[in-house]
């Protein structure tokens, strides 16, 4: 991944709303989580009113991926965080 790609990802993350960033931080902590549990926890623990809409946006932005009945932090973000090339 090129430096310009990493800069784009950083810009996307900086442009997130407070709630979007909370959901992204939740995904970074959990990496992969079942969709029902994710929705329940984001509503009850994190106070996110519409987690489904935020997760859809994060998927569109390429920060989160949707699996079979689960949400996953994108492989790109996992790799960049593991390599220490991206910090939140």
MMTF fields as JSON, N, C-alpha, C and O atoms, coordinates in Angstrom:
{
  "mmtfVersion": "1.0.0",
  "mmtfProducer": "UNKNOWN",
  "numBonds": 351,
  "numAtoms": 352,
  "numGroups": 88,
  "numChains": 1,
  "numModels": 1,
  "chainsPerModel": [1],
  "groupsPerChain": [88],
  "chainIdList": ["A"],
  "bondAtomList": [4, 2, 8, 6, 12, 10, 16, 14, 20, 18, 24, 22, 28, 26, 32, 30, 36, 34, 40, 38, 44, 42, 48, 46, 52, 50, 56, 54, 60, 58, 64, 62, 68, 66, 72, 70, 76, 74, 80, 78, 84, 82, 88, 86, 92, 90, 96, 94, 100, 98, 104, 102, 108, 106, 112, 110, 116, 114, 120, 118, 124, 122, 128, 126, 132, 130, 136, 134, 140, 138, 144, 142, 148, 146, 152, 150, 156, 154, 160, 158, 164, 162, 168, 166, 172, 170, 176, 174, 180, 178, 184, 182, 188, 186, 192, 190, 196, 194, 200, 198, 204, 202, 208, 206, 212, 210, 216, 214, 220, 218, 224, 222, 228, 226, 232, 230, 236, 234, 240, 238, 244, 242, 248, 246, 252, 250, 256, 254, 260, 258, 264, 262, 268, 266, 272, 270, 276, 274, 280, 278, 284, 282, 288, 286, 292, 290, 296, 294, 300, 298, 304, 302, 308, 306, 312, 310, 316, 314, 320, 318, 324, 322, 328, 326, 332, 330, 336, 334, 340, 338, 344, 342, 348, 346],
  "bondOrderList": [1, 1, 1, 1, 1, 1, 1, 1, 1, 1, 1, 1, 1, 1, 1, 1, 1, 1, 1, 1, 1, 1, 1, 1, 1, 1, 1, 1, 1, 1, 1, 1, 1, 1, 1, 1, 1, 1, 1, 1, 1, 1, 1, 1, 1, 1, 1, 1, 1, 1, 1, 1, 1, 1, 1, 1, 1, 1, 1, 1, 1, 1, 1, 1, 1, 1, 1, 1, 1, 1, 1, 1, 1, 1, 1, 1, 1, 1, 1, 1, 1, 1, 1, 1, 1, 1, 1],
  "groupList": [{"groupName": "UNK", "atomNameList": ["N", "CA", "C", "O"], "elementList": ["N", "C", "C", "O"], "formalChargeList": [0, 0, 0, 0], "bondAtomList": [1, 0, 2, 1, 3, 2], "bondOrderList": [1, 1, 2], "singleLetterCode": "X", "chemCompType": "L-PEPTIDE LINKING"}],
  "groupTypeList": [0, 0, 0, 0, 0, 0, 0, 0, 0, 0, 0, 0, 0, 0, 0, 0, 0, 0, 0, 0, 0, 0, 0, 0, 0, 0, 0, 0, 0, 0, 0, 0, 0, 0, 0, 0, 0, 0, 0, 0, 0, 0, 0, 0, 0, 0, 0, 0, 0, 0, 0, 0, 0, 0, 0, 0, 0, 0, 0, 0, 0, 0, 0, 0, 0, 0, 0, 0, 0, 0, 0, 0, 0, 0, 0, 0, 0, 0, 0, 0, 0, 0, 0, 0, 0, 0, 0, 0],
  "groupIdList": [1, 2, 3, 4, 5, 6, 7, 8, 9, 10, 11, 12, 13, 14, 15, 16, 17, 18, 19, 20, 21, 22, 23, 24, 25, 26, 27, 28, 29, 30, 31, 32, 33, 34, 35, 36, 37, 38, 39, 40, 41, 42, 43, 44, 45, 46, 47, 48, 49, 50, 51, 52, 53, 54, 55, 56, 57, 58, 59, 60, 61, 62, 63, 64, 65, 66, 67, 68, 69, 70, 71, 72, 73, 74, 75, 76, 77, 78, 79, 80, 81, 82, 83, 84, 85, 86, 87, 88],
  "secStructList": [7, 7, 2, 2, 2, 2, 2, 2, 2, 2, 2, 2, 2, 2, 6, 7, 7, 2, 2, 2, 2, 2, 2, 2, 2, 2, 2, 2, 2, 2, 1, 3, 3, 3, 2, 2, 2, 2, 2, 2, 2, 2, 2, 2, 6, 6, 7, 7, 6, 6, 2, 2, 2, 2, 2, 2, 2, 2, 2, 2, 6, 6, 1, 3, 3, 3, 7, 1, 1, 3, 3, 3, 3, 7, 2, 2, 2, 2, 2, 2, 2, 2, 6, 6, 1, 7, 7, 7],
  "xCoordList": [0.844, 0.0, 0.89, 1.848, 0.563, 1.394, 1.096, 0.059, 2.015, 1.831, 0.611, -0.096, 0.358, -0.815, -2.115, -3.087, -2.138, -3.315, -3.516, -4.643, -2.43, -2.507, -2.981, -3.781, -2.501, -2.938, -4.432, -5.13, -4.936, -6.376, -7.175, -8.203, -6.702, -7.392, -7.391, -8.41, -6.272, -6.203, -7.183, -7.833, -7.29, -8.244, -9.679, -10.495, -9.978, -11.327, -11.631, -12.709, -10.696, -10.902, -11.07, -11.927, -10.257, -10.376, -11.711, -12.191, -12.317, -13.586, -14.805, -15.92, -14.615, -15.736, -16.36, -15.677, -17.669, -18.368, -17.966, -17.298, -18.378, -18.065, -18.64, -17.95, -19.91, -20.533, -19.856, -19.649, -19.511, -18.834, -17.485, -17.082, -16.809, -15.502, -15.661, -14.836, -16.717, -16.974, -17.189, -16.68, -17.942, -18.209, -16.911, -16.654, -16.098, -14.822, -13.926, -13.29, -13.868, -13.053, -13.575, -12.791, -14.891, -15.497, -15.031, -14.688, -15.018, -14.584, -13.094, -12.68, -12.301, -10.87, -10.658, -9.8, -11.433, -11.322, -11.769, -11.171, -12.806, -13.414, -12.984, -13.138, -12.458, -12.028, -13.149, -13.366, -13.856, -14.963, -16.026, -15.729, -17.265, -18.341, -19.646, -19.912, -20.442, -21.729, -22.61, -22.555, -23.429, -24.19, -25.206, -25.39, -25.865, -26.854, -26.174, -26.651, -25.077, -24.34, -23.799, -23.875, -23.259, -22.707, -23.782, -23.556, -24.94, -26.016, -26.453, -26.607, -26.65, -27.07, -26.038, -26.392, -24.768, -23.725, -23.55, -23.393, -23.574, -23.398, -24.539, -24.324, -25.735, -26.874, -26.791, -26.857, -26.648, -26.769, -25.507, -25.606, -24.361, -23.118, -22.552, -22.097, -22.581, -21.954, -22.941, -22.527, -24.242, -25.24, -25.426, -25.847, -25.12, -25.271, -26.73, -27.237, -27.4, -28.826, -29.104, -30.015, -28.333, -28.59, -27.306, -26.71, -26.881, -25.618, -25.62, -24.578, -26.789, -26.859, -26.43, -25.67, -26.924, -26.586, -25.1, -24.46, -24.557, -23.136, -22.279, -21.29, -22.637, -21.88, -21.944, -20.944, -23.117, -23.216, -22.263, -21.599, -22.2, -21.293, -19.839, -19.055, -19.475, -18.091, -17.748, -16.602, -18.735, -18.525, -18.289, -17.376, -19.113, -18.952, -17.586, -16.992, -17.092, -15.785, -14.622, -13.467, -14.918, -13.876, -13.169, -12.109, -13.764, -13.142, -13.622, -12.919, -14.817, -15.426, -15.91, -16.273, -15.914, -16.424, -17.573, -17.621, -18.493, -19.606, -19.364, -19.155, -19.393, -19.256, -20.612, -21.644, -20.61, -21.849, -22.356, -21.866, -23.346, -23.951, -22.946, -23.084, -21.933, -20.968, -20.38, -20.518, -19.729, -18.984, -17.529, -17.218, -16.635, -15.197, -14.493, -14.891, -13.452, -12.582, -11.942, -11.566, -11.814, -11.28, -9.867, -9.104, -9.545, -8.22, -7.126, -6.051, -7.401, -6.42, -6.126, -4.963, -7.173, -6.955, -6.25, -5.349, -6.648, -5.972, -4.471, -3.65, -4.132, -2.726, -1.978, -0.878, -2.564, -1.89, -1.691, -0.647, -2.677, -2.555, -1.502, -0.687, -1.521, -0.534, 0.889, 1.815, 1.066, 2.388, 2.811, 3.951, 1.897, 2.21, 2.198, 2.731, 1.596, 1.563, 0.32, 0.19, -0.597, -1.825, -2.16, -2.25, -2.344, -2.732, -3.96, -4.097, -4.853, -6.067, -6.034, -6.966],
  "yCoordList": [-1.17, 0.0, 1.234, 1.327, 2.167, 3.363, 4.386, 4.332, 5.304, 6.369, 7.219, 7.663, 7.45, 8.255, 7.548, 8.204, 6.209, 5.463, 5.598, 5.749, 5.545, 5.682, 7.084, 7.248, 8.08, 9.467, 9.599, 10.28, 8.952, 8.984, 8.357, 8.894, 7.227, 6.562, 7.453, 7.562, 8.09, 8.999, 10.156, 10.555, 10.695, 11.792, 11.328, 12.045, 10.133, 9.584, 9.464, 9.857, 8.925, 8.735, 10.08, 10.219, 11.071, 12.401, 13.061, 13.887, 12.708, 13.329, 12.688, 13.183, 11.601, 10.908, 11.749, 12.514, 11.587, 12.232, 11.53, 10.496, 12.101, 11.521, 10.111, 9.19, 9.935, 8.615, 7.627, 6.471, 8.054, 7.17, 6.728, 5.576, 7.641, 7.304, 6.31, 5.41, 6.474, 5.524, 4.12, 3.14, 4.036, 2.729, 2.15, 0.955, 2.975, 2.491, 2.008, 0.961, 2.746, 2.328, 1.013, 0.161, 0.85, -0.405, -1.552, -2.626, -1.324, -2.365, -2.668, -3.817, -1.671, -1.899, -2.77, -3.653, -2.523, -3.335, -4.773, -5.708, -4.951, -6.274, -7.015, -8.235, -6.329, -6.878, -7.56, -7.247, -8.479, -9.18, -9.435, -9.921, -9.101, -9.256, -9.568, -9.021, -10.443, -10.791, -9.563, -8.669, -9.513, -8.297, -7.989, -6.821, -8.989, -8.731, -8.179, -7.211, -8.783, -8.316, -6.91, -6.056, -6.667, -5.345, -4.269, -3.239, -4.503, -3.519, -3.286, -2.142, -4.365, -4.232, -3.475, -2.564, -3.848, -3.192, -1.731, -0.867, -1.457, -0.069, 0.813, 1.975, 0.267, 1.041, 1.184, 2.295, 0.064, 0.096, 0.586, 1.344, 0.18, 0.545, 1.867, 2.698, 2.058, 3.234, 4.361, 5.457, 4.1, 5.144, 5.589, 6.719, 4.72, 5.046, 4.799, 3.687, 5.84, 5.72, 4.815, 3.989, 4.962, 4.194, 3.503, 3.916, 2.462, 1.817, 1.184, 1.111, 0.727, 0.103, 1.081, 0.723, 2.327, 3.343, 3.679, 3.84, 3.783, 4.114, 2.969, 3.205, 1.749, 0.604, 0.555, 0.256, 0.85, 0.899, 1.93, 1.677, 3.106, 4.151, 3.708, 3.911, 3.108, 2.649, 1.554, 1.445, 0.75, -0.263, 0.426, 0.058, 1.426, 2.167, 2.842, 2.938, 3.309, 3.975, 2.982, 3.386, 1.691, 0.67, 0.439, -0.184, 0.947, 0.789, -0.47, -1.019, -0.919, -2.112, -2.988, -2.492, -4.291, -5.243, -6.011, -6.208, -6.44, -7.247, -8.683, -8.995, -9.553, -10.976, -11.64, -10.981, -12.93, -13.682, -13.49, -14.121, -12.608, -12.279, -11.682, -11.854, -10.978, -10.327, -9.096, -8.899, -8.286, -7.134, -7.347, -7.859, -6.946, -7.104, -5.791, -5.05, -5.51, -4.404, -4.783, -5.938, -3.825, -4.158, -4.722, -4.355, -5.605, -6.234, -5.177, -5.311, -4.134, -3.063, -2.368, -2.158, -2.008, -1.344, -2.263, -1.831, -3.522, -4.481, -4.501, -4.432, -4.597, -4.675, -3.392, -3.455, -2.24, -0.97, -0.759, -0.263, -1.128, -0.993, -1.959, -1.591, -3.188, -4.195, -3.765, -3.977, -3.165, -2.71, -1.406, -0.968, -0.785, 0.487, 1.667, 2.726, 1.504, 2.592, 3.457, 4.48, 3.046, 3.813, 3.729, 2.639, 4.886, 4.957, 5.828, 6.818, 5.45, 6.265, 6.956, 7.685],
  "zCoordList": [0.0, 0.0, 0.0, 0.768, -0.862, -1.007, 0.083, 0.744, 0.249, 1.237, 0.904, 1.808, -0.375, -0.75, -0.359, 0.018, -0.446, -0.004, 1.5, 1.974, 2.236, 3.694, 4.061, 4.982, 3.357, 3.599, 3.342, 4.093, 2.284, 1.986, 3.126, 3.538, 3.63, 4.734, 5.964, 6.646, 6.259, 7.406, 7.252, 8.219, 6.039, 5.784, 5.996, 6.577, 5.525, 5.714, 7.196, 7.642, 7.962, 9.395, 10.098, 10.97, 9.725, 10.341, 10.024, 10.801, 8.894, 8.494, 9.16, 8.997, 9.904, 10.529, 11.642, 12.324, 11.807, 12.918, 14.219, 14.197, 15.338, 16.642, 16.742, 17.18, 16.335, 16.411, 15.47, 15.84, 14.27, 13.316, 13.87, 13.714, 14.504, 15.083, 16.248, 16.411, 17.055, 18.142, 17.584, 18.128, 16.5, 15.895, 15.33, 15.48, 14.687, 14.164, 15.304, 15.183, 16.394, 17.538, 18.119, 18.536, 18.145, 18.578, 17.689, 18.182, 16.385, 15.45, 15.599, 15.439, 15.896, 16.102, 17.338, 17.336, 18.388, 19.61, 19.369, 19.902, 18.574, 18.413, 17.151, 17.084, 16.163, 14.87, 14.092, 12.921, 14.722, 14.081, 15.14, 16.232, 14.804, 15.785, 15.045, 13.975, 15.626, 15.05, 14.927, 15.77, 13.872, 13.622, 14.718, 15.059, 15.275, 16.322, 17.57, 18.162, 17.965, 19.149, 18.908, 19.791, 17.728, 17.419, 17.553, 18.188, 16.963, 17.01, 18.462, 18.89, 19.211, 20.615, 21.447, 22.195, 21.321, 22.116, 21.719, 22.581, 20.437, 20.004, 20.507, 20.853, 20.546, 21.077, 22.598, 23.124, 23.297, 24.756, 25.467, 26.432, 25.024, 25.715, 25.203, 25.989, 23.888, 23.285, 22.977, 22.6, 23.134, 22.926, 21.492, 21.244, 20.545, 19.128, 18.744, 18.893, 18.251, 17.935, 16.742, 16.792, 15.677, 14.458, 13.988, 12.994, 14.692, 14.346, 12.952, 12.301, 12.496, 11.17, 10.079, 9.18, 10.163, 9.159, 9.208, 8.169, 10.408, 10.538, 10.021, 9.327, 10.343, 9.823, 8.295, 7.643, 7.72, 6.248, 5.662, 4.657, 6.307, 5.818, 5.93, 5.002, 7.055, 7.225, 6.218, 5.784, 5.848, 4.809, 3.466, 2.728, 3.151, 1.893, 1.818, 0.744, 2.964, 3.01, 2.986, 2.856, 3.11, 3.072, 4.394, 4.439, 5.482, 6.794, 7.51, 8.359, 7.163, 7.755, 6.615, 5.549, 6.846, 5.857, 6.479, 7.693, 5.638, 6.124, 5.735, 4.562, 6.72, 6.468, 6.542, 6.416, 6.744, 6.883, 8.311, 9.247, 8.46, 9.759, 10.738, 11.949, 10.22, 11.099, 10.418, 9.211, 11.222, 10.73, 11.1, 12.175, 10.195, 10.409, 10.116, 9.217, 10.872, 10.513, 9.182, 8.987, 8.263, 6.937, 7.051, 7.944, 6.145, 6.128, 5.993, 6.578, 5.227, 5.042, 6.361, 6.707, 7.102, 8.391, 9.37, 10.088, 9.406, 10.299, 10.012, 10.926, 8.738, 8.351, 8.72, 9.268, 8.427, 8.707, 10.208, 10.631, 11.006, 12.45, 12.982, 13.828, 12.487, 12.927, 12.571, 13.354, 11.399, 10.958, 11.63, 11.475, 12.376, 13.025, 12.09, 12.421, 10.921, 9.939, 10.081, 9.409, 10.96, 11.186, 12.66, 13.226, 13.281, 14.695, 14.791, 14.072, 15.689, 15.879, 17.213, 17.554]
}
